[in-house]
Amino acid sequence: MKMGLPAVWAGFWFVSVAMGCAAADAGIPGVAIDGEWRQGSVLFGQAPPGSRVWFNGRALRLTADGRFVFGLHRDEPPTAELKVQLPDEPAPRTFQAEVARRAYSIQRIDGLPPKMVTPPPEVQRRIAAEQALVARVRERDSALTGFTERFIWPCLGPVSGVFGSQRILNGEPKQPHYGVDVAVPTGTPVRAPASGVVSLAHPDMYYTGGTLMIDHGHGLQSAFLHLSKLLVKEGDAVRQGQVIAESGATGRATGAHLDWRVNWFDARVDPQSLVPPMDQAFAEQRR
Protein backbone atom coordinates (compact mmCIF):
# COMPACT_ATOMS: atom_id res chain seq x y z
CA MET A 1 0.00 0.00 0.00
CA LYS A 2 1.35 3.42 -0.94
CA MET A 3 0.90 6.84 0.58
CA GLY A 4 1.85 10.37 -0.31
CA LEU A 5 5.44 11.25 0.52
CA PRO A 6 6.85 14.49 1.90
CA ALA A 7 8.34 16.63 -0.84
CA VAL A 8 11.95 16.10 0.28
CA TRP A 9 11.40 12.35 0.03
CA ALA A 10 10.38 12.40 -3.63
CA GLY A 11 13.89 11.71 -4.92
CA PHE A 12 14.27 8.69 -2.70
CA TRP A 13 10.83 7.48 -3.74
CA PHE A 14 12.01 7.45 -7.36
CA VAL A 15 15.05 5.38 -6.41
CA SER A 16 12.94 2.96 -4.40
CA VAL A 17 10.53 2.32 -7.23
CA ALA A 18 13.49 1.62 -9.53
CA MET A 19 14.73 -0.95 -7.02
CA GLY A 20 11.35 -2.65 -6.70
CA CYS A 21 10.50 -1.27 -3.26
CA ALA A 22 7.33 0.49 -2.22
CA ALA A 23 6.41 3.18 0.24
CA ALA A 24 4.20 1.73 2.94
CA ASP A 25 1.42 3.46 4.85
CA ALA A 26 2.37 3.47 8.53
CA GLY A 27 -1.08 4.71 9.40
CA ILE A 28 0.42 7.88 10.90
CA PRO A 29 -0.14 11.25 9.20
CA GLY A 30 2.91 12.55 7.38
CA VAL A 31 5.00 9.44 8.07
CA ALA A 32 6.40 7.38 5.17
CA ILE A 33 8.12 4.01 5.48
CA ASP A 34 10.00 2.77 2.43
CA GLY A 35 11.05 -0.85 2.00
CA GLU A 36 9.74 -4.33 2.56
CA TRP A 37 8.61 -5.65 5.95
CA ARG A 38 10.53 -8.88 5.45
CA GLN A 39 13.23 -10.63 7.43
CA GLY A 40 16.65 -9.20 6.56
CA SER A 41 15.36 -5.99 4.99
CA VAL A 42 16.51 -2.43 5.57
CA LEU A 43 13.70 0.13 5.78
CA PHE A 44 13.89 3.90 5.46
CA GLY A 45 11.45 6.39 6.85
CA GLN A 46 10.63 10.03 7.15
CA ALA A 47 8.53 11.86 9.69
CA PRO A 48 7.75 15.56 10.12
CA PRO A 49 10.76 17.43 11.55
CA GLY A 50 10.65 17.48 15.32
CA SER A 51 9.06 14.03 15.58
CA ARG A 52 10.34 11.25 17.82
CA VAL A 53 10.49 7.67 16.52
CA TRP A 54 11.00 4.28 18.19
CA PHE A 55 11.42 0.88 16.54
CA ASN A 56 10.80 -2.14 18.78
CA GLY A 57 11.39 0.10 21.77
CA ARG A 58 14.64 1.64 20.51
CA ALA A 59 14.71 5.41 20.08
CA LEU A 60 15.88 6.26 16.55
CA ARG A 61 18.08 9.12 15.49
CA LEU A 62 16.47 11.43 12.90
CA THR A 63 18.08 13.84 10.44
CA ALA A 64 17.10 17.51 10.47
CA ASP A 65 14.45 16.80 7.83
CA GLY A 66 13.10 13.75 9.68
CA ARG A 67 14.76 10.82 7.89
CA PHE A 68 15.55 7.61 9.73
CA VAL A 69 16.54 4.01 9.09
CA PHE A 70 16.08 0.64 10.76
CA GLY A 71 16.70 -3.00 9.93
CA LEU A 72 14.96 -6.34 10.32
CA HIS A 73 17.22 -9.16 11.49
CA ARG A 74 17.56 -12.42 9.56
CA ASP A 75 15.34 -14.07 12.17
CA GLU A 76 13.12 -11.09 13.00
CA PRO A 77 9.92 -12.17 14.85
CA PRO A 78 6.62 -12.08 12.91
CA THR A 79 5.55 -8.68 14.27
CA ALA A 80 7.41 -5.40 14.73
CA GLU A 81 6.38 -2.14 16.35
CA LEU A 82 7.00 1.39 15.15
CA LYS A 83 6.05 4.34 17.36
CA VAL A 84 6.02 7.95 16.22
CA GLN A 85 5.33 10.99 18.34
CA LEU A 86 4.47 13.88 16.06
CA PRO A 87 5.70 17.31 17.15
CA ASP A 88 2.21 18.64 17.86
CA GLU A 89 0.89 15.57 19.71
CA PRO A 90 1.31 14.68 23.41
CA ALA A 91 1.72 10.92 22.96
CA PRO A 92 3.17 8.58 20.32
CA ARG A 93 1.10 6.69 17.79
CA THR A 94 1.82 2.99 17.27
CA PHE A 95 2.02 0.98 14.06
CA GLN A 96 2.16 -2.82 14.26
CA ALA A 97 3.76 -4.38 11.19
CA GLU A 98 3.65 -7.98 10.04
CA VAL A 99 7.12 -9.21 9.10
CA ALA A 100 7.23 -11.72 6.23
CA ARG A 101 9.34 -14.80 6.80
CA ARG A 102 12.07 -15.85 4.40
CA ALA A 103 13.05 -19.33 3.35
CA TYR A 104 16.83 -19.63 3.51
CA SER A 105 18.92 -21.96 1.40
CA ILE A 106 21.55 -24.41 2.63
CA GLN A 107 25.11 -23.87 1.43
CA ARG A 108 27.72 -26.61 1.77
CA ILE A 109 31.39 -25.66 1.74
CA ASP A 110 34.01 -28.39 1.83
CA GLY A 111 37.79 -28.37 1.71
CA LEU A 112 38.34 -25.88 4.52
CA PRO A 113 41.34 -26.39 6.81
CA PRO A 114 40.06 -28.13 9.96
CA LYS A 115 41.34 -25.27 12.16
CA MET A 116 39.02 -22.87 10.33
CA VAL A 117 35.97 -25.04 11.07
CA THR A 118 36.84 -25.94 14.67
CA PRO A 119 39.50 -23.50 15.88
CA PRO A 120 42.17 -24.91 18.19
CA PRO A 121 42.05 -23.79 21.84
CA GLU A 122 45.12 -21.56 21.50
CA VAL A 123 43.28 -19.16 19.13
CA GLN A 124 39.99 -18.97 21.05
CA ARG A 125 41.13 -15.90 22.99
CA ARG A 126 42.07 -14.13 19.77
CA ILE A 127 38.69 -14.94 18.20
CA ALA A 128 36.81 -13.72 21.28
CA ALA A 129 38.75 -10.44 21.30
CA GLU A 130 38.06 -9.84 17.61
CA GLN A 131 34.37 -10.59 18.03
CA ALA A 132 34.16 -8.22 20.99
CA LEU A 133 35.87 -5.49 18.95
CA VAL A 134 33.38 -5.85 16.09
CA ALA A 135 30.46 -5.86 18.55
CA ARG A 136 31.65 -2.55 20.02
CA VAL A 137 31.94 -1.00 16.57
CA ARG A 138 28.37 -2.06 15.76
CA GLU A 139 27.12 -0.01 18.72
CA ARG A 140 27.96 3.27 16.96
CA ASP A 141 25.04 5.66 16.50
CA SER A 142 26.55 8.55 14.57
CA ALA A 143 24.80 11.48 12.93
CA LEU A 144 26.32 10.65 9.52
CA THR A 145 23.84 10.66 6.64
CA GLY A 146 25.44 8.36 4.06
CA PHE A 147 22.51 5.99 4.58
CA THR A 148 20.29 8.42 2.63
CA GLU A 149 22.23 7.82 -0.60
CA ARG A 150 21.28 5.26 -3.20
CA PHE A 151 23.63 2.39 -2.37
CA ILE A 152 25.81 0.85 -5.09
CA TRP A 153 27.49 -2.55 -5.30
CA PRO A 154 31.06 -2.41 -3.92
CA CYS A 155 32.17 -4.51 -6.91
CA LEU A 156 30.48 -6.28 -9.80
CA GLY A 157 30.67 -10.01 -10.47
CA PRO A 158 28.80 -13.29 -10.09
CA VAL A 159 26.93 -13.62 -6.80
CA SER A 160 28.31 -16.82 -5.28
CA GLY A 161 26.77 -16.68 -1.81
CA VAL A 162 23.58 -15.10 -0.49
CA PHE A 163 22.42 -13.64 2.79
CA GLY A 164 20.90 -15.91 5.39
CA SER A 165 21.92 -19.26 3.96
CA GLN A 166 22.62 -21.98 6.51
CA ARG A 167 26.24 -23.00 6.09
CA ILE A 168 27.55 -26.52 6.48
CA LEU A 169 31.34 -26.45 6.65
CA ASN A 170 33.18 -29.70 6.04
CA GLY A 171 29.93 -31.43 6.93
CA GLU A 172 29.37 -29.51 10.20
CA PRO A 173 26.37 -27.11 10.54
CA LYS A 174 27.60 -23.63 11.47
CA GLN A 175 26.22 -20.09 11.75
CA PRO A 176 24.23 -18.66 8.83
CA HIS A 177 25.98 -16.56 6.23
CA TYR A 178 25.23 -12.92 6.96
CA GLY A 179 26.58 -11.36 3.78
CA VAL A 180 26.50 -11.53 0.01
CA ASP A 181 29.53 -13.03 -1.75
CA VAL A 182 30.73 -11.67 -5.08
CA ALA A 183 33.17 -13.94 -6.92
CA VAL A 184 35.97 -11.67 -8.13
CA PRO A 185 39.75 -12.20 -8.47
CA THR A 186 42.21 -11.11 -5.81
CA GLY A 187 43.06 -7.44 -6.27
CA THR A 188 39.65 -6.35 -7.57
CA PRO A 189 38.92 -2.77 -6.42
CA VAL A 190 36.30 -2.55 -3.67
CA ARG A 191 34.31 0.69 -3.58
CA ALA A 192 32.34 2.32 -0.80
CA PRO A 193 28.64 1.55 -1.44
CA ALA A 194 27.68 4.82 0.28
CA SER A 195 29.52 7.63 1.99
CA GLY A 196 30.64 7.33 5.59
CA VAL A 197 33.56 7.03 7.98
CA VAL A 198 35.84 4.01 8.39
CA SER A 199 34.90 2.54 11.77
CA LEU A 200 37.19 -0.52 11.64
CA ALA A 201 40.29 -1.37 9.63
CA HIS A 202 41.94 -4.66 10.58
CA PRO A 203 44.54 -6.34 8.35
CA ASP A 204 44.11 -9.91 9.58
CA MET A 205 41.18 -11.23 11.60
CA TYR A 206 41.07 -14.97 12.19
CA TYR A 207 37.87 -15.72 10.30
CA THR A 208 37.48 -12.68 8.05
CA GLY A 209 41.10 -11.80 7.22
CA GLY A 210 41.51 -8.22 6.01
CA THR A 211 38.39 -6.49 7.32
CA LEU A 212 36.94 -3.01 6.84
CA MET A 213 33.79 -1.46 8.27
CA ILE A 214 32.19 1.81 7.16
CA ASP A 215 29.71 3.73 9.30
CA HIS A 216 26.96 5.17 7.07
CA GLY A 217 25.17 6.78 10.01
CA HIS A 218 22.24 6.09 12.33
CA GLY A 219 23.45 2.56 13.12
CA LEU A 220 23.79 1.35 9.51
CA GLN A 221 27.25 -0.02 8.67
CA SER A 222 28.89 -2.02 5.89
CA ALA A 223 31.61 -4.62 6.40
CA PHE A 224 33.99 -5.97 3.76
CA LEU A 225 35.72 -9.26 4.48
CA HIS A 226 38.64 -11.38 3.17
CA LEU A 227 40.41 -8.33 1.72
CA SER A 228 43.95 -8.58 0.36
CA LYS A 229 44.72 -4.89 0.81
CA LEU A 230 43.21 -2.06 2.87
CA LEU A 231 43.52 1.40 1.30
CA VAL A 232 41.94 3.47 4.08
CA LYS A 233 42.37 3.66 7.85
CA GLU A 234 40.07 4.07 10.82
CA GLY A 235 38.62 7.56 11.03
CA ASP A 236 38.94 8.28 7.30
CA ALA A 237 35.92 9.89 5.65
CA VAL A 238 35.06 8.08 2.42
CA ARG A 239 32.75 9.09 -0.39
CA GLN A 240 30.45 6.80 -2.32
CA GLY A 241 32.32 5.02 -5.10
CA GLN A 242 35.77 5.62 -3.59
CA VAL A 243 38.13 2.63 -3.83
CA ILE A 244 38.70 1.55 -0.22
CA ALA A 245 40.30 -1.89 -0.56
CA GLU A 246 41.14 -4.82 -2.83
CA SER A 247 39.39 -8.17 -2.67
CA GLY A 248 41.19 -11.33 -1.65
CA ALA A 249 40.99 -14.73 0.02
CA THR A 250 42.28 -13.98 3.51
CA GLY A 251 40.87 -15.54 6.67
CA ARG A 252 38.44 -18.43 6.30
CA ALA A 253 37.96 -18.53 2.53
CA THR A 254 38.24 -21.21 -0.13
CA GLY A 255 38.90 -18.74 -2.94
CA ALA A 256 39.06 -15.09 -3.87
CA HIS A 257 35.83 -13.15 -3.41
CA LEU A 258 34.29 -10.19 -1.62
CA ASP A 259 31.98 -10.85 1.31
CA TRP A 260 29.89 -7.69 1.80
CA ARG A 261 27.84 -7.46 4.97
CA VAL A 262 25.50 -4.84 6.40
CA ASN A 263 24.27 -4.42 9.93
CA TRP A 264 21.90 -2.04 11.66
CA PHE A 265 23.43 -2.02 15.12
CA ASP A 266 23.51 -5.74 15.98
CA ALA A 267 20.80 -6.74 13.49
CA ARG A 268 22.25 -8.57 10.49
CA VAL A 269 20.52 -7.38 7.32
CA ASP A 270 20.67 -8.29 3.65
CA PRO A 271 22.94 -6.05 1.54
CA GLN A 272 20.90 -6.92 -1.54
CA SER A 273 17.92 -5.10 -0.01
CA LEU A 274 19.91 -1.89 -0.60
CA VAL A 275 21.03 -2.29 -4.21
CA PRO A 276 19.54 -3.14 -7.60
CA PRO A 277 19.97 -6.70 -8.91
CA MET A 278 23.48 -7.48 -10.13
CA ASP A 279 22.40 -7.78 -13.77
CA GLN A 280 20.84 -4.33 -13.58
CA ALA A 281 24.04 -2.94 -12.07
CA PHE A 282 26.03 -4.44 -14.96
CA ALA A 283 23.60 -2.90 -17.46
CA GLU A 284 23.91 0.53 -15.84
CA GLN A 285 27.70 0.28 -16.00
CA ARG A 286 27.56 -0.38 -19.75
CA ARG A 287 25.48 2.71 -20.47
C-alpha positions as CSV (number, residue, x, y, z in Angstrom):
1,M,0.0,0.0,0.0
2,K,1.3,3.4,-0.9
3,M,0.9,6.8,0.6
4,G,1.8,10.4,-0.3
5,L,5.4,11.2,0.5
6,P,6.8,14.5,1.9
7,A,8.3,16.6,-0.8
8,V,11.9,16.1,0.3
9,W,11.4,12.4,0.0
10,A,10.4,12.4,-3.6
11,G,13.9,11.7,-4.9
12,F,14.3,8.7,-2.7
13,W,10.8,7.5,-3.7
14,F,12.0,7.4,-7.4
15,V,15.1,5.4,-6.4
16,S,12.9,3.0,-4.4
17,V,10.5,2.3,-7.2
18,A,13.5,1.6,-9.5
19,M,14.7,-0.9,-7.0
20,G,11.4,-2.7,-6.7
21,C,10.5,-1.3,-3.3
22,A,7.3,0.5,-2.2
23,A,6.4,3.2,0.2
24,A,4.2,1.7,2.9
25,D,1.4,3.5,4.8
26,A,2.4,3.5,8.5
27,G,-1.1,4.7,9.4
28,I,0.4,7.9,10.9
29,P,-0.1,11.3,9.2
30,G,2.9,12.6,7.4
31,V,5.0,9.4,8.1
32,A,6.4,7.4,5.2
33,I,8.1,4.0,5.5
34,D,10.0,2.8,2.4
35,G,11.0,-0.8,2.0
36,E,9.7,-4.3,2.6
37,W,8.6,-5.6,5.9
38,R,10.5,-8.9,5.4
39,Q,13.2,-10.6,7.4
40,G,16.6,-9.2,6.6
41,S,15.4,-6.0,5.0
42,V,16.5,-2.4,5.6
43,L,13.7,0.1,5.8
44,F,13.9,3.9,5.5
45,G,11.5,6.4,6.8
46,Q,10.6,10.0,7.2
47,A,8.5,11.9,9.7
48,P,7.7,15.6,10.1
49,P,10.8,17.4,11.5
50,G,10.6,17.5,15.3
51,S,9.1,14.0,15.6
52,R,10.3,11.3,17.8
53,V,10.5,7.7,16.5
54,W,11.0,4.3,18.2
55,F,11.4,0.9,16.5
56,N,10.8,-2.1,18.8
57,G,11.4,0.1,21.8
58,R,14.6,1.6,20.5
59,A,14.7,5.4,20.1
60,L,15.9,6.3,16.6
61,R,18.1,9.1,15.5
62,L,16.5,11.4,12.9
63,T,18.1,13.8,10.4
64,A,17.1,17.5,10.5
65,D,14.4,16.8,7.8
66,G,13.1,13.7,9.7
67,R,14.8,10.8,7.9
68,F,15.6,7.6,9.7
69,V,16.5,4.0,9.1
70,F,16.1,0.6,10.8
71,G,16.7,-3.0,9.9
72,L,15.0,-6.3,10.3
73,H,17.2,-9.2,11.5
74,R,17.6,-12.4,9.6
75,D,15.3,-14.1,12.2
76,E,13.1,-11.1,13.0
77,P,9.9,-12.2,14.8
78,P,6.6,-12.1,12.9
79,T,5.6,-8.7,14.3
80,A,7.4,-5.4,14.7
81,E,6.4,-2.1,16.4
82,L,7.0,1.4,15.1
83,K,6.1,4.3,17.4
84,V,6.0,8.0,16.2
85,Q,5.3,11.0,18.3
86,L,4.5,13.9,16.1
87,P,5.7,17.3,17.1
88,D,2.2,18.6,17.9
89,E,0.9,15.6,19.7
90,P,1.3,14.7,23.4
91,A,1.7,10.9,23.0
92,P,3.2,8.6,20.3
93,R,1.1,6.7,17.8
94,T,1.8,3.0,17.3
95,F,2.0,1.0,14.1
96,Q,2.2,-2.8,14.3
97,A,3.8,-4.4,11.2
98,E,3.7,-8.0,10.0
99,V,7.1,-9.2,9.1
100,A,7.2,-11.7,6.2
101,R,9.3,-14.8,6.8
102,R,12.1,-15.8,4.4
103,A,13.0,-19.3,3.3
104,Y,16.8,-19.6,3.5
105,S,18.9,-22.0,1.4
106,I,21.5,-24.4,2.6
107,Q,25.1,-23.9,1.4
108,R,27.7,-26.6,1.8
109,I,31.4,-25.7,1.7
110,D,34.0,-28.4,1.8
111,G,37.8,-28.4,1.7
112,L,38.3,-25.9,4.5
113,P,41.3,-26.4,6.8
114,P,40.1,-28.1,10.0
115,K,41.3,-25.3,12.2
116,M,39.0,-22.9,10.3
117,V,36.0,-25.0,11.1
118,T,36.8,-25.9,14.7
119,P,39.5,-23.5,15.9
120,P,42.2,-24.9,18.2
121,P,42.1,-23.8,21.8
122,E,45.1,-21.6,21.5
123,V,43.3,-19.2,19.1
124,Q,40.0,-19.0,21.1
125,R,41.1,-15.9,23.0
126,R,42.1,-14.1,19.8
127,I,38.7,-14.9,18.2
128,A,36.8,-13.7,21.3
129,A,38.8,-10.4,21.3
130,E,38.1,-9.8,17.6
131,Q,34.4,-10.6,18.0
132,A,34.2,-8.2,21.0
133,L,35.9,-5.5,18.9
134,V,33.4,-5.8,16.1
135,A,30.5,-5.9,18.5
136,R,31.7,-2.6,20.0
137,V,31.9,-1.0,16.6
138,R,28.4,-2.1,15.8
139,E,27.1,0.0,18.7
140,R,28.0,3.3,17.0
141,D,25.0,5.7,16.5
142,S,26.5,8.5,14.6
143,A,24.8,11.5,12.9
144,L,26.3,10.6,9.5
145,T,23.8,10.7,6.6
146,G,25.4,8.4,4.1
147,F,22.5,6.0,4.6
148,T,20.3,8.4,2.6
149,E,22.2,7.8,-0.6
150,R,21.3,5.3,-3.2
151,F,23.6,2.4,-2.4
152,I,25.8,0.8,-5.1
153,W,27.5,-2.6,-5.3
154,P,31.1,-2.4,-3.9
155,C,32.2,-4.5,-6.9
156,L,30.5,-6.3,-9.8
157,G,30.7,-10.0,-10.5
158,P,28.8,-13.3,-10.1
159,V,26.9,-13.6,-6.8
160,S,28.3,-16.8,-5.3
161,G,26.8,-16.7,-1.8
162,V,23.6,-15.1,-0.5
163,F,22.4,-13.6,2.8
164,G,20.9,-15.9,5.4
165,S,21.9,-19.3,4.0
166,Q,22.6,-22.0,6.5
167,R,26.2,-23.0,6.1
168,I,27.6,-26.5,6.5
169,L,31.3,-26.4,6.7
170,N,33.2,-29.7,6.0
171,G,29.9,-31.4,6.9
172,E,29.4,-29.5,10.2
173,P,26.4,-27.1,10.5
174,K,27.6,-23.6,11.5
175,Q,26.2,-20.1,11.7
176,P,24.2,-18.7,8.8
177,H,26.0,-16.6,6.2
178,Y,25.2,-12.9,7.0
179,G,26.6,-11.4,3.8
180,V,26.5,-11.5,0.0
181,D,29.5,-13.0,-1.7
182,V,30.7,-11.7,-5.1
183,A,33.2,-13.9,-6.9
184,V,36.0,-11.7,-8.1
185,P,39.8,-12.2,-8.5
186,T,42.2,-11.1,-5.8
187,G,43.1,-7.4,-6.3
188,T,39.7,-6.4,-7.6
189,P,38.9,-2.8,-6.4
190,V,36.3,-2.6,-3.7
191,R,34.3,0.7,-3.6
192,A,32.3,2.3,-0.8
193,P,28.6,1.6,-1.4
194,A,27.7,4.8,0.3
195,S,29.5,7.6,2.0
196,G,30.6,7.3,5.6
197,V,33.6,7.0,8.0
198,V,35.8,4.0,8.4
199,S,34.9,2.5,11.8
200,L,37.2,-0.5,11.6
201,A,40.3,-1.4,9.6
202,H,41.9,-4.7,10.6
203,P,44.5,-6.3,8.4
204,D,44.1,-9.9,9.6
205,M,41.2,-11.2,11.6
206,Y,41.1,-15.0,12.2
207,Y,37.9,-15.7,10.3
208,T,37.5,-12.7,8.1
209,G,41.1,-11.8,7.2
210,G,41.5,-8.2,6.0
211,T,38.4,-6.5,7.3
212,L,36.9,-3.0,6.8
213,M,33.8,-1.5,8.3
214,I,32.2,1.8,7.2
215,D,29.7,3.7,9.3
216,H,27.0,5.2,7.1
217,G,25.2,6.8,10.0
218,H,22.2,6.1,12.3
219,G,23.5,2.6,13.1
220,L,23.8,1.3,9.5
221,Q,27.3,0.0,8.7
222,S,28.9,-2.0,5.9
223,A,31.6,-4.6,6.4
224,F,34.0,-6.0,3.8
225,L,35.7,-9.3,4.5
226,H,38.6,-11.4,3.2
227,L,40.4,-8.3,1.7
228,S,43.9,-8.6,0.4
229,K,44.7,-4.9,0.8
230,L,43.2,-2.1,2.9
231,L,43.5,1.4,1.3
232,V,41.9,3.5,4.1
233,K,42.4,3.7,7.8
234,E,40.1,4.1,10.8
235,G,38.6,7.6,11.0
236,D,38.9,8.3,7.3
237,A,35.9,9.9,5.7
238,V,35.1,8.1,2.4
239,R,32.8,9.1,-0.4
240,Q,30.4,6.8,-2.3
241,G,32.3,5.0,-5.1
242,Q,35.8,5.6,-3.6
243,V,38.1,2.6,-3.8
244,I,38.7,1.6,-0.2
245,A,40.3,-1.9,-0.6
246,E,41.1,-4.8,-2.8
247,S,39.4,-8.2,-2.7
248,G,41.2,-11.3,-1.6
249,A,41.0,-14.7,0.0
250,T,42.3,-14.0,3.5
251,G,40.9,-15.5,6.7
252,R,38.4,-18.4,6.3
253,A,38.0,-18.5,2.5
254,T,38.2,-21.2,-0.1
255,G,38.9,-18.7,-2.9
256,A,39.1,-15.1,-3.9
257,H,35.8,-13.2,-3.4
258,L,34.3,-10.2,-1.6
259,D,32.0,-10.9,1.3
260,W,29.9,-7.7,1.8
261,R,27.8,-7.5,5.0
262,V,25.5,-4.8,6.4
263,N,24.3,-4.4,9.9
264,W,21.9,-2.0,11.7
265,F,23.4,-2.0,15.1
266,D,23.5,-5.7,16.0
267,A,20.8,-6.7,13.5
268,R,22.2,-8.6,10.5
269,V,20.5,-7.4,7.3
270,D,20.7,-8.3,3.6
271,P,22.9,-6.0,1.5
272,Q,20.9,-6.9,-1.5
273,S,17.9,-5.1,0.0
274,L,19.9,-1.9,-0.6
275,V,21.0,-2.3,-4.2
276,P,19.5,-3.1,-7.6
277,P,20.0,-6.7,-8.9
278,M,23.5,-7.5,-10.1
279,D,22.4,-7.8,-13.8
280,Q,20.8,-4.3,-13.6
281,A,24.0,-2.9,-12.1
282,F,26.0,-4.4,-15.0
283,A,23.6,-2.9,-17.5
284,E,23.9,0.5,-15.8
285,Q,27.7,0.3,-16.0
286,R,27.6,-0.4,-19.8
287,R,25.5,2.7,-20.5
